[in-house]
Amino acid sequence: MAKRPSASGAHRNERMKALIARDIASIVHDELKKASIGLVSVNEVVVSSDLSYAKVYVSFIPEDHPKTRLAELKKTEGFVRSALARKLSIYKVPEIHFLLDETAYRSARIEAALKKEEADLSKLPVSDEEDI
């Protein structure tokens, strides 16, 4: 039978996610000096149950060239982890993996497609008869 995580373990994981997100955002904003990365928004952090890995979902402002900027940010994962170790007082600092949060990009594409569809539909002739 699989062992379920205790409520205190789940609470600890949530606290660690919040601390890691806050500290990584601070490190990226205040300590990284790479103009090629630009402004980074830490949108979500997913931490493994044993706190050994952290997936950090980010987006960039402005939104141009996100994959290139992500590649530049990935080069700093070791630096960010060591800076995080100085901020957190835990035995083992999780391995950091930056990933592109494509939620905003997908949302913008869907919105653009819907506007185009609406514009295309408005060009169709309107009939006065009801559809049966």
N, C-alpha and C positions, 0 to 999 in steps of 0.2 A: 504494500500500500504506500502510495507516495505521501511524503510529508508535506503538509501545507505550511506556507510561511506564517509565522505568528503575526498578530496585529502590530506588535511593537516592531517587528522586522520590516513590515510594509511601511510603517510610519518612518522608520529610520531611512529607508530607501527614498521616500518622498522628500525628506529633509535634505538628504545628500544631493538629490537632483536639484533642488532649489539652491543649495549652497554652491554647487558646481556651476550651475547656469549663471548665477550672480557673479561669481569670481572669474569665470572665463570671459564674460562680457566685459568686466572691468579690465582684465589683462589685455584683451584684444583692443579695447578702446584706448587704454592708457599706456601700455608698454610696447605694443607692436608698432614699429616705425617703418612700415612698408606702404608707400604711396600706391603701389600697384593693387593693393587689397581694397583700399577705400574704407568706407563705413560699413561695419558688419553688425547685423542684428542677430543675436542668439535667440532663436524662436522656441527651441525645445531641447531638452537633454533626456536621453534614455540611458539609464544605468543598469548594468547587469545585476542580477540578484546578489552576486558575491562582491559587487563593487569593483571588479577588476577592469571593466570596459565601460566607456561612456561614448555614446553616439551623440554628437552635438550638431543639431540641425540649424543651419544659418541661412540668412538671405543678405543681399547686398543693396546698398543705397548709393548711387543710382543702380538700377537693375541691369545695366549693360554689361555684357561679357561675364556672366556669372560663372561659367565653367572655368575660364581662365583665372578669374579671381579666386575661385575655390582651390585650384591647383596651387596658387601662391600661398593661400592660407594653410593648406595641407603641409607645406614645407615647414611651417612653424609649430606643428603638433608637439614636437619634443620640447621646444622652448615653453609652450603654453603649459605642458604637463609639469615641467620643473617649476615654473612660476606658481602653478596651482599648489604644488607640494609645499611651497613656502607659506601659502595662505591657509591651507587646511591643516588641521592637527589630527591626521589619521595615519594609521600604520602603512597602508598601501594606497597610493594615489592611482586612480584608474587610468588606463591607457586611453588617450583621447583620439577620436576619429571624427573629423569634420565632414559633414554631408550637406548637400544643398537641399534646402527646404523648398520644394517646388510648388507648394500650395498656392502662394501668391501668383506665381507665373502661370499655373494652370487656370486659376481663377480669372486672370486677365485675358487669357486666350479664349476661355469659354464665354466671357462677357463680350469680347469682340465678335465671336462667331454668332452669338445671339443678336447683337446689334445689326450685323450684316444680314442675318436671316429676316429680321424685322423690316429692314430697309427693302429687301427683295420682295417681301410680302406686300409692302405698301405700294409697290409698283404694279401689282396685279390688278386687273379690272375688277370692280365690285359689281356684283349682280344684285338686282332688287328682289329677286325671287328667293324664297327660303329653300334651304336644302331639305330634301325629304329623306 
